[in-house]
Amino acid sequence: MANRIAESELIINDRGGAYHLDLRPDELALDVITVGDPERVGEVSKHFDSVEVTRHHREFVTHTGYIGKKRFSVVSTGIGTDNIDIVFNELDALINIDFESRTINPQLKQLNIVRIGTSGSLQREIPVDSFLVSTHGLGIDNLLNFYQYNPTEDEKALLQAFITQTGLSAKSAGPYVTPCSDSLAKHFQDGFHHGITVTCPGFYGPQGRVLRLPLSNPDFIDNLTHFNHDGHRISNFEMETAGIYGLGTLLGHNVLSLNAIMANRIVGEFSKDSAKTMESLIVKTLGILTSI
């Protein structure tokens, strides 16, 4: 018999659902949209033709329903890659682990997971209220370092260039990088900027904001903006994408992160109508996903 996963490792609640998401395996679609803000789940599902499942536990809200004959789940993650670690492991468990026997299924399934989120631009030519596809997630949050992860030679070269050019200290992070899934990204070309997204472990100091505390690397943001390695440039930063790409890829799922640019850190601008921008990205994304 296959190795049984202990109760302490995979927590299943009284209704037979994964502990944090409070979802049962039959309540999850294979096409998943993730959003950070729990209130944004309803802003996505209001475009569904029907909603069959609504679950809410802590910051994790899920609506599963249909657009036409295509079934979607939209799941809130909250902020940060610590939450991505929870969400992605439980999403994978729901389709690839038998909750009755607590064993891994012999035939693994693959999810299509698309993040619809917000971020700040690090390039003057990527304006507020535009849309961006993350070609890579470059993490300075350390999440993937807790898993067995073997970067390619190209990824190692990019990471070394990143450390050298940004002056990132070993005491801050051991960075990692993972590309998006081409099978999804090829459908998101028109109307989108493209570039490397840096994922930070915080909103203030890790993203170069100064309130009362001085920064250990005050030139970090400028160095991100000027980073260049074989034509690869850093377009934006936020707090989830690298975890999504890293864990999603290791688990064998198709992953893509879409960003509504709410701030441009170079020109110091912030969106005057962020709700309208997010609604436009949601509608555009759902239109593309229902056609593929």
N, C-alpha and C positions, 0 to 999 in steps of 0.2 A: 504493500500500500504506500502511496505517496506520503511524504512527510506532512504531518498535520500541523497547522499553524495554531499556536497556543492562544488562549483567550486574552492573555496580556498583550499579545502582539497585534491582533486584529480584534478590535472591540465591536461587538454586534449588539445593538440595543434590543429591548424587549419586543419591538415590532419587526425584528429581523432586518434592521437597517444598519448601514455603516454609522458608527457613533457620531462623528462630527456633522456629516451631511444629513443624517437621518433619512437616508434613501435606501430602498430595497433594490435589488438588481433589476426587477421588472419596471422600475420607475425611471430608469435612465435611458435616454436615447443614445445612439452611436454618434450622432452629430451634436456636439456640445459647444455652447458659447459661454465663455467666462467673462464676468464683469467684476470690478472691484467693489463697487457700492451696492449694498443689498437693495436699495431703492431703485437701482437701475434695472434689476431683473424684470420688474413690471413694465418698464419703458421698452424692453425688448419684447416681452410676451404679449403686450397689447396688440402687436402686429400678427400674432398667431391667429389662425382661423378657429382654433379650439385649444383649450388648456385642460389636460386630464389629471395632472399631478401638481400640487403645490405643497412644498415642505419648507419649514423655517426652524432652524436650530442655531442659536447664537447669531453670528454674523453670516451664516450660510443659508441662503435662500435659494430654492430650486423651483422652477416652473418647467414642466414638460408638456409639450403639445404638438400641434401640427400646423404646417403651412401647406395647404394642398394635401398631398399624400406623403410629404416628407416630415419625419418626426425630429423634433429638436428638444434639447434640454438647455436651459440657460441657468447658470449657477454663479452665485456671488462668491468671491474668494476673500473679501476683505483686503487689507493692505499688507504687502510684503511677501517675501519668499518663504518665510516661516509658515504662512497660511497656504502658500502654493504647495509646500511639502505635504500638508494635510490633505488638501483637496485632490491633488493629482494621485497620491497613493490610494485614496479611497475611491476615486473614479475608476482607477485601474482595477482595484479589488472587486468592484461591483460587477465587472464583466469578465474578469479572468480568475476569480477565486470562487469555488463552490462554498457558499455560506453554510450549508448543511454539514458537509464533511470537513470543512476548513482545509481543503487541499486546492492546489493550483490546477485549473482546468487543463486537460491535455491539448486542446486546441485553443490557442490564444486569439482574442479578438482585438481589433484596432479601432480606436476612436479618432474622429476628426475633431480637433479642439481649436477654436478660434477665440482669441482674447479681443474684446473691444474695450479699450481703455484710454486713459489720458496720459499725456506726457509733456515735457518741456523741450523745445527745440534748442540745439546748441549750434545751429548754423543760421546765419543771417537770411539766407535764401529759402529757408523752410519757415513760412510765416505762421502766425497765429491763425487758428481755424482751418488749417489744412490737414490732410490725412497722410499717414505714413505707415509703410510696411517695414517691420523690423527684419532685415536680412539675416542678422545675427543677434543673439542675446549675449552680452558680455557682462558677466556677473562679478561684482566686487563685494558680494554678500556672503560668500563662503559656503552656501548650501551644498553645491555639488561636490565639494571636497569631502563630504561625509559618505559619499557613495563611490563604488569602484567605477572610475571614469578614466578612459584613455584617449586623450586628444590626438588628433591626426598631426602630422608634421606641419601642415599648413596652419593649423590652429595653434600649435606651439610657437611658430614663428610670429603669428599675429599677437599672441599673448606676450612674448618677449619684447616685441616692439612697443606694445601698450605700456608695459612696466617701465621700459627705458624712457619713452617719450613723455609719460605723464608723471614720472617721479614717484610712482606708487610705492609706498614702503611695505616691506614684508610684515610689519606689525599691524598694518591696516587690513590686508586681504591677500589671499592667494587667488587671483582672478581665474575665471574659466570662460570658455566661449563655445557656443553651439549654434549652428545655422538653423534657419526655419526649414519647413518641409516644402520642397519645390512643388509637390503635387497640389498643395493649396495655394502657394504664392503665385503660381502662374496665372491664376484667375484674378489676381488683384494687382493689375498693372496700371490701367488707365485711371487717372485722377489720384494717384498715390505717389508720394515721395518714397525713396528707399534708402536705407542706411543701417549702420550698426547702432543698436540700442544698448546703452550701459544701464545695468540694474544696480541700484544703490540700496544699502541697508538702512536708509533713513531719509527724511525729507529736508532736514536743516543742514547740519554740518556735512553729512555725506554728499549733499548736493551743492555745497559751497555757499550756503546761506549763513550770514552772520547776524545774530541778534545780540546776545551778551557774551557768548563764548568765542574766543579766537580759534582759528583753524590750524591744524597741524600741517596742512599742505595748501596754503592760500592760493597757489597758482594752479590747482588741480583742474578747475573748470576751464580756464584758458587753454590748458594743455589738452583737455578733451576736444575742444573746438578745433585745435590745430593738428590733432593726430592724423597721420596718414601712413598707411602701410600697403604698398602695392595697389594704390587706388582706393583702398577701403578707408572710409571716413566715418566718424561718429556723428550721427545725426541728432540724437536725442537721449534723454535719460528719464527713468522712472523707477518702479520698485518691484516689478513682478516678472518681466519678460524672460530674463536669463534662467530663472527657475522653471518657467513653463517650458522653454526649449530644452533645457538640460534634462529634467525629469521626464518630459514627454518623449524625448528621443530615446533615452535609456529604456523606457518602458515599451517602446515600439509603436507609439502613436504619431499621427500627423498633427503638427502644431503650427500655429501662425498667430502673430501678435499684430493687431491693428491699433494705431494710435491717433487719437484726435489731439492735435497740438493746441494746448490751452495757453502756453506761455512761450515766449521767445526770450531766452536769458541773455542773448547778445544785444538786443535792442531794448530790453526791459519792458516788453509789452505782455499783457494778459488779455485773454478773450473777453470781449464785452457781452457776448451772448453764448456762454459755454453750453447751455442746454440745447440751443438750436444746432450748434456744431455737433454735439453728441447724437442728437436725433437724426441728423443727416447721415452720420457714419453708420448708425444702426440700420437705417432704411437701405443704404447702399450695400451694406454687408449682407443683410437678409436677402436682398434681390440677387446678389451673386451666388450665395450659398444654395438658394432654392433652384438655381439653374444648372447646378453641377451634380 
